[in-house]
Amino acid sequence: MSHLSGRTTIVVGASRGLGHGIATAFAEAGAPVVAVSRTPGEFPEPANGEGSIHAVLADAGDATVAGRLLDLHEPLNLIVVAGANPHMRPLQQHTWETFSANWESDVRITFHWLREVLLKPLRPGARVVVVSSGAALAGSPLSGGYAGAKATQRFITGYAQDEAQRAGLDISFTTVLPRMTPLTELGRSAARAYAVRNGQSQEEYLQQMGPLLTPEIAGSSLVELVGSQAEAVAPGYLLTGAGLKKLG
């Protein structure tokens, strides 16, 4: 029996991209998965017959949704992936609305869900993973406030871990920062924009990034992370096509 059997896992932002790969991998590993998204997604039946995927259409940024779904499903794992695709343009071509889009989406979602995890709180042994972006480390000059928003997600996750420890809660929080990949809608638009900015073809731009991160690699990496001992989990990880690497 898998270590995820019976461990209900909520994946927030599961209809596409890395979130879809993560939800699928957890179900394949035996977990009952609650796949939360604003738009419908199609998921394969788990091959091993143990896990399952229950799709829930909801706005993860709604202040009432997180508490309601945590109360309803009592998860032991929570994976937060949801966020907005940034507008790719130079700083001077942004409006405040386009510049701040990821603060109003990604940061808001992370705040609501981690706040509710602490208020509830989740059961002892629960794992919370917030999927941010490698842009939080390297910056992203064509995506407005995106990099800052993704860095703030990492800060919020660290704050939540501190509060859990202060309250004596056996809940682990960590942040995963994926490298850009053209296998997601966000990554494709970013790769096109930066290739043009650098005077390169998209293929030339992507070649310098090393092995591509796929939704399947993201899924298997997070299954492995959640299955590791809590005391061995680092506060943050970079996620590439080669897998997870602890951040210093």
URQUICOR-V583898 format. One record per residue. RES is the residue in one letter. PSI is psi in whole degrees, 0 to 359 (* if undefined). D_CENTER is the distance of its C-alpha to the mean C-alpha in whole Angstrom. Layout:
res=RES psi=PSI d_center=D_CENTER
res=RES psi=PSI d_center=D_CENTER
This chain:
res=M psi=136 d_center=26
res=S psi=152 d_center=23
res=H psi=347 d_center=21
res=L psi=357 d_center=19
res=S psi=125 d_center=22
res=G psi=356 d_center=22
res=R psi=92 d_center=18
res=T psi=132 d_center=17
res=T psi=124 d_center=13
res=I psi=127 d_center=11
res=V psi=115 d_center=8
res=V psi=115 d_center=8
res=G psi=53 d_center=8
res=A psi=0 d_center=9
res=S psi=342 d_center=12
res=R psi=171 d_center=12
res=G psi=219 d_center=10
res=L psi=324 d_center=8
res=G psi=321 d_center=7
res=H psi=317 d_center=10
res=G psi=323 d_center=11
res=I psi=314 d_center=9
res=A psi=317 d_center=11
res=T psi=317 d_center=14
res=A psi=320 d_center=14
res=F psi=321 d_center=14
res=A psi=318 d_center=16
res=E psi=330 d_center=18
res=A psi=2 d_center=18
res=G psi=1 d_center=20
res=A psi=143 d_center=17
res=P psi=115 d_center=18
res=V psi=133 d_center=15
res=V psi=109 d_center=15
res=A psi=106 d_center=13
res=V psi=132 d_center=12
res=S psi=162 d_center=12
res=R psi=339 d_center=15
res=T psi=151 d_center=17
res=P psi=148 d_center=18
res=G psi=153 d_center=16
res=E psi=133 d_center=19
res=F psi=140 d_center=18
res=P psi=154 d_center=20
res=E psi=132 d_center=22
res=P psi=131 d_center=21
res=A psi=329 d_center=24
res=N psi=351 d_center=25
res=G psi=355 d_center=25
res=E psi=308 d_center=24
res=G psi=176 d_center=20
res=S psi=161 d_center=20
res=I psi=121 d_center=17
res=H psi=111 d_center=18
res=A psi=135 d_center=17
res=V psi=121 d_center=17
res=L psi=118 d_center=17
res=A psi=155 d_center=16
res=D psi=106 d_center=15
res=A psi=341 d_center=13
res=G psi=354 d_center=14
res=D psi=129 d_center=17
res=A psi=339 d_center=18
res=T psi=344 d_center=20
res=V psi=314 d_center=17
res=A psi=308 d_center=15
res=G psi=319 d_center=18
res=R psi=315 d_center=20
res=L psi=327 d_center=17
res=L psi=320 d_center=17
res=D psi=320 d_center=21
res=L psi=319 d_center=21
res=H psi=346 d_center=19
res=E psi=58 d_center=19
res=P psi=155 d_center=16
res=L psi=344 d_center=16
res=N psi=138 d_center=13
res=L psi=123 d_center=10
res=I psi=117 d_center=6
res=V psi=112 d_center=5
res=V psi=339 d_center=3
res=A psi=148 d_center=6
res=G psi=174 d_center=8
res=A psi=149 d_center=12
res=N psi=124 d_center=13
res=P psi=156 d_center=15
res=H psi=126 d_center=19
res=M psi=104 d_center=20
res=R psi=158 d_center=24
res=P psi=160 d_center=26
res=L psi=313 d_center=26
res=Q psi=347 d_center=29
res=Q psi=359 d_center=28
res=H psi=152 d_center=25
res=T psi=169 d_center=26
res=W psi=325 d_center=25
res=E psi=317 d_center=23
res=T psi=324 d_center=21
res=F psi=320 d_center=21
res=S psi=7 d_center=19
res=A psi=318 d_center=17
res=N psi=338 d_center=14
res=W psi=320 d_center=15
res=E psi=344 d_center=16
res=S psi=288 d_center=13
res=D psi=311 d_center=10
res=V psi=318 d_center=12
res=R psi=314 d_center=14
res=I psi=312 d_center=11
res=T psi=316 d_center=10
res=F psi=309 d_center=13
res=H psi=314 d_center=14
res=W psi=318 d_center=12
res=L psi=327 d_center=13
res=R psi=314 d_center=16
res=E psi=328 d_center=17
res=V psi=317 d_center=16
res=L psi=323 d_center=19
res=L psi=325 d_center=21
res=K psi=306 d_center=21
res=P psi=172 d_center=20
res=L psi=163 d_center=19
res=R psi=157 d_center=21
res=P psi=139 d_center=22
res=G psi=358 d_center=20
res=A psi=149 d_center=16
res=R psi=135 d_center=13
res=V psi=125 d_center=10
res=V psi=124 d_center=7
res=V psi=123 d_center=5
res=V psi=111 d_center=3
res=S psi=238 d_center=6
res=S psi=149 d_center=8
res=G psi=341 d_center=12
res=A psi=337 d_center=13
res=A psi=337 d_center=13
res=L psi=320 d_center=16
res=A psi=348 d_center=18
res=G psi=171 d_center=18
res=S psi=84 d_center=18
res=P psi=347 d_center=21
res=L psi=2 d_center=21
res=S psi=28 d_center=18
res=G psi=233 d_center=20
res=G psi=12 d_center=18
res=Y psi=307 d_center=14
res=A psi=320 d_center=14
res=G psi=322 d_center=16
res=A psi=318 d_center=13
res=K psi=325 d_center=10
res=A psi=323 d_center=13
res=T psi=325 d_center=13
res=Q psi=319 d_center=10
res=R psi=318 d_center=11
res=F psi=313 d_center=14
res=I psi=319 d_center=14
res=T psi=319 d_center=12
res=G psi=320 d_center=15
res=Y psi=319 d_center=17
res=A psi=320 d_center=16
res=Q psi=319 d_center=17
res=D psi=315 d_center=20
res=E psi=323 d_center=21
res=A psi=318 d_center=20
res=Q psi=320 d_center=22
res=R psi=327 d_center=25
res=A psi=0 d_center=25
res=G psi=28 d_center=25
res=L psi=133 d_center=22
res=D psi=69 d_center=21
res=I psi=131 d_center=18
res=S psi=139 d_center=15
res=F psi=137 d_center=12
res=T psi=158 d_center=11
res=T psi=138 d_center=8
res=V psi=128 d_center=7
res=L psi=98 d_center=8
res=P psi=144 d_center=9
res=R psi=153 d_center=12
res=M psi=138 d_center=13
res=T psi=136 d_center=14
res=P psi=1 d_center=16
res=L psi=6 d_center=15
res=T psi=159 d_center=13
res=E psi=316 d_center=15
res=L psi=313 d_center=13
res=G psi=322 d_center=14
res=R psi=313 d_center=17
res=S psi=322 d_center=18
res=A psi=317 d_center=18
res=A psi=319 d_center=19
res=R psi=313 d_center=22
res=A psi=317 d_center=23
res=Y psi=329 d_center=23
res=A psi=315 d_center=25
res=V psi=316 d_center=27
res=R psi=324 d_center=27
res=N psi=358 d_center=28
res=G psi=32 d_center=31
res=Q psi=164 d_center=29
res=S psi=161 d_center=29
res=Q psi=323 d_center=25
res=E psi=318 d_center=26
res=E psi=319 d_center=27
res=Y psi=318 d_center=24
res=L psi=331 d_center=22
res=Q psi=329 d_center=24
res=Q psi=356 d_center=24
res=M psi=355 d_center=20
res=G psi=196 d_center=21
res=P psi=135 d_center=20
res=L psi=139 d_center=17
res=L psi=128 d_center=14
res=T psi=159 d_center=14
res=P psi=328 d_center=11
res=E psi=319 d_center=14
res=I psi=319 d_center=13
res=A psi=316 d_center=10
res=G psi=311 d_center=10
res=S psi=326 d_center=14
res=S psi=319 d_center=12
res=L psi=327 d_center=10
res=V psi=316 d_center=13
res=E psi=318 d_center=15
res=L psi=313 d_center=13
res=V psi=333 d_center=13
res=G psi=352 d_center=17
res=S psi=164 d_center=18
res=Q psi=138 d_center=20
res=A psi=321 d_center=19
res=E psi=344 d_center=21
res=A psi=354 d_center=20
res=V psi=128 d_center=16
res=A psi=161 d_center=16
res=P psi=333 d_center=14
res=G psi=153 d_center=12
res=Y psi=143 d_center=12
res=L psi=137 d_center=12
res=L psi=119 d_center=11
res=T psi=184 d_center=14
res=G psi=345 d_center=16
res=A psi=358 d_center=18
res=G psi=202 d_center=15
res=L psi=142 d_center=14
res=K psi=126 d_center=16
res=K psi=140 d_center=16
res=L psi=144 d_center=16
res=G psi=* d_center=20
